Amino acid sequence: MLAVIMKQFGGPEVLEIGEVQTPQPGPGEVLVRVRATALNRADLLQRRGLYPPPPGASEILGLEMAGDVEALGPGVSSVSVGDRVAALLPGGGYAQYAVVPAGMLIRLPDTLSYEQGAAIPETFLTAYLNLFVLGRLSPGETVLVHAGASGVGTSAIQLIRLAGAHSIVTAGSADKIAKCLELGAKAGWNYHDGSFVDFVRRETDGRGADIIFDFVGAPYFHDNLRALAVDGRLIVIGTMGGTKVDGFDLGQILAKRQQIIGTALRSRSLEAKIELTAAFVAFAYDALAKGEIAPVIDQVYDWREVRAAHERMEANQNIGKIVLRVTE
């Protein structure tokens, strides 16, 4: 089969289309003909040699895909050949075929395209995990979503609305904030205008946010704690701005009973991912099928334009997901 390969680590220029061996499904697995996949920040890190795949996972980039079931491994009866599906992957999405455990499959509603399906798994499962499993979101609570116009951010805003809670966001442009408001965010703050603490306090009547989704890390850490409510949960999803925090005072989290939660989806066990997928489907599938929530797609590229797609994400130009259409 064809796949996006790289012979060395580096910038987008190391990516090219090449031939690799087609994977074969084992017991409990299915082979999917990939029709579309989507970019994630983890792909950019892996391309530079900074985020290796878990042991046993494909070395090929790509943490999600949508396509058609091509073949069934031994013991699989929950799906049929020809079914339209999407799935989270530990790797291997930038390819014409991928092997997926049957329990990880999300049936793709007829109302959604393959490109939309490919934009669902990583962002929506990440958002669901952090909002409901780790964050214990309740109706009426307020979530501060940093990078609100990102793939995970736009998915989180919609799930928060679906749960009867409220979101406020930070983003880097008026266009990005406008998109977040369109999706259901209550208010937005342009991080180029300085600290977001007063903005959060104003939008929460002085309480602070009950949950903060943070992708930035160290530069936001102190302001995150200042903006967090009593009993608030700071969920560290990424560290794009750095990992080292100076002058951390434990007294603050004790006084306000705050929790700091580190999270990663890719390294969770297969059993945990299957359980998470089932919980998300039970919560959100009907809303996806009816169009009440939907992945936000920034741009669709033919996968032979993968370098340009990576350049766009690296330049932080996207609002929502960047998708690759996998052609012959």
N, C-alpha and C positions, 0 to 999 in steps of 0.2 A: 504494500500500500504506500501511498504518499503521506508525508507528514512534514511539519515544520521542524527542521533540525538545526543544530548549531554545533560546529566543530570546535568551538572554544567559547569562553565567556567574554562578554563585552557589551557594546552598545547594540542598537537595532540592526546594525550592518552585519552582525554574525548570523542572523536568521535567514534561512533559505529552505526551499522545498526540496526534499530528497526522498529516496526510497528506504523503507524500513520493513521489517517483518510484520505481517499482520498478526495481531494477537488472537488467541483461541480461547473460547470460554471454558472454564472448568466447572466443577459441580457448584450449582447455585448461582451461576453467572450467565449473562447474556452478551452476545456480540451486537453492538449497535453500529449501524452505518451513520456516521456523524454528518449532519447537514449544516450545523452551525455551532460555533463555540464563542466564548467571550473572554475578554481580557480582564485580568485582575492585577493589582499592585504586586502580588506575590510573583507573577510571571516576570515582571521587570527585575525583581530582586534575584530570582532564580537565573535569569539570563545573565546577570552579572556575577553569578557564583556566590551569592549571599544568602540563598534560601534553598538548600538542597531538598529534594523530595524525600518523603519518609522511606524507611527501608522497605524494599520490595515494590515500591511504586514506579510507574513509568518515568523515565527521564525526559520524556516529551513534555513540553509546556501544556498548560490548559487544565483548569480546575472545574470545568463544567461544560456541558454540551447538550444538544438536542438532536434527535434523529429518529431512525426507524430500526426496530428490532430486526436483526438480520439472521440470527441463529440462537438457539437455546442450548445451554449446557445441561449436563445430567441433573435431573431432579427439579427443573424449573417448570412450574405449571401456572404461575400467577400472571404471566403475559404470553402473548402469541407473536409469532413472526409477522411483521408488518405493523405492529403497534407503534404509534407515535409517542415518544417518551423524551424526558429530560432527566438529567442526573448530575449530582455533584461527583467530582472525581478527585483522587489524590494526585492526578497527573494524567497526561495522555490525550487531552482534548483537542490539541492542534493536529489532528490526524483524520484520515478518512474512516477509520474504524477504532472503536474503543470497547474494552471489556468492562462490564459493570456488574456488581452483585445485584441480583434481582430485587432485593429489598431496598435498594437505593433509588429505584426508578420512580419517577413522577409521571403519571400519564398526562400527556399534553392535551389540554382541551381543544376541541375543533376550532374554537374561536381564536386560538393563538397560533402564530406562525412559528416556524423553527427558530427564526432569529429571536423572537420574543421568548421562546422556551429556553434558549441557550442563556438568556440574560437573567433567568430566575434563580437557579440553584444556589450559587455562592452568595449572592447578595441577600436574598430573602431568608435562606437558612441561617446565615450569619446574624442577620437582624433578629430573627425569631429566637435564636439561641440566647442572644444577649439581652433582649427585652424581657422574655418570659421565663426562660430557664434560670439564667444567672441574675437578671435584674428584677425579677418578680414584679413586673409592672402591673399596677392596678388601675382600674378606671378612675379618671379624674386627676391622675398624677401628671407631672410635667417632665419631659425628657429634653435635655439640651443635646442636640445632634451636631457635633462638629463635622466639617466637610459635608454639609447637608446635601449638596448637589452631586455627591459621588454615588456610585452604584449602591453601596450599602446604605448611604444616607437617604437616598430617595426611596429605597425599599422600607427603611425604618420609619420614615414619616408616614407612609401609607399603613403600615401595621399598627402604629400608634393610634392613628385615626380609627382604624377598624376596631381597636380594643377600647375605644371610648376615653382615651387619654389625650394629652396635648403635647405638641412638639414645638420647640423653638430651635433655631439653627444659627450656625455661623457658616459663612461662605466668602469667597473672594471677589465677587462681582455682583452688581445689581441684577444682571440677568440670571445668575445662579440663585440668588435670593428669591427672585420673582418665580422661578420654577418651583422652589420649595414651598412658597405660599400657595401656588396653584395646586400642589399635591395635598395641602392640608395643614402645613405649618402655621402656627399662630403669628410668628414674627421672626425676623432675621436680622443678623448683625454682620456687617462687612468687617472681617478681621483686619483689614488694612487701616481701619479707623481706631485701632488700639484695643485695650483690654475689653473683654466682653462681660466682666463682672457686674458692672452697674446695669447693663442691658438685661442680664438675667434677673437681677433683683427687681428691676422695674416690671418685668413681664410676669413675675411670680409674686407680686405684692410683698416683696422682701423675704419670702420664704427660702428661695433658692430652688434649684432643680432637684427633683427626686432621683433622677438618673442622668448621668452624663456619658455619652458615647464619645470616646476620644481616640482619634487616629494619630495625633500629633506627638504626644509624649511629653518629654521633659519641658519644653518651652511653655506649655500650658498647665503644668502640674499645679503650681501654687494657686493660680487663678481658678483652676477647676475646683480645688478644695474650698476656696472662698465663695464660689458660686454654688456649691453643693448644699442642699438642705440638711437639716437634722435628720439622721437615719438615711441619708442619701447614699447612693451607690455610684462610684466612679468606675466605669468599665473601660479598661485600657485595651483597645482593639489593635492599635498600631503605634509605632514610634517613629513616624516619618521625620520628626524634628530633632530626634536624639533620645538617648536612654538614661543619661546621667543627671540626677536631680541634686542640686546643692541646697543646703540649709533646710532640710525636711524636718519639721517639728511634729512629732507624734502627738503632742498635746492637742492639736487641732482636731485630729480624727477621733480622739477619745472624748473631747468635750462635746462634739456634735454627733457621736456614735456613727461616724461615716465608715464606709467599706470601700476598699480598693480591690478590684477584681481584675486579674489578668485573664485573657482569653485567647484561644486559637482554635480554629475549626479543623484545619488540615491534619493536625496531629492527634485528634480524638480517635478513639477506637472505631472499628467498623460497626460494632454493635451499637455504640452511642450515636453514630451517624444515621443508622437505620431507624433508631428510635426517634431521633430528631426529625428525620424526613417524614415519618408517619404522623408526628405531632403537628408539624407544619401543614401537611396536607389536610388533616382533620380541621384545622383552624381556618385555613385560607383558601382551600381549593375552589369552593363555590364562588368566593369573591373574585378569584382569578378568572374563572370560567365566565362570569357575568360581566367582567370588565370593571368591577368596583375597585380593584387594585390592579396594577399592571407594571411590568418592568419598564423603566425609562431608558430608552435607547438613544444614545447620542449620535452614533454613526455606524453604518454597516459597511465593512470592507470585504472585498474578495480576499480570501486568505493568502493569495499571492502578493497582496499589498500589506502583509503583516508588519513589515518594517515601518511603514507610514502609520499604521495603527498604534504601534508601540511609541513612536515619536509623539503622537497626539496625547497619549496618556502621560508620557513623561513630561510633557510641557504643561500638564494640568489644564488642558483646554476643554475637557469633556464635561458635559452635564449628563449624568447617568452612565449607562454601559456602552462600551465599544465592542461591537460584535464582528466576528469573522464568519463569512459564508464559505463553507467548505465545498468546493466544486471538484469536478473530475480532474 
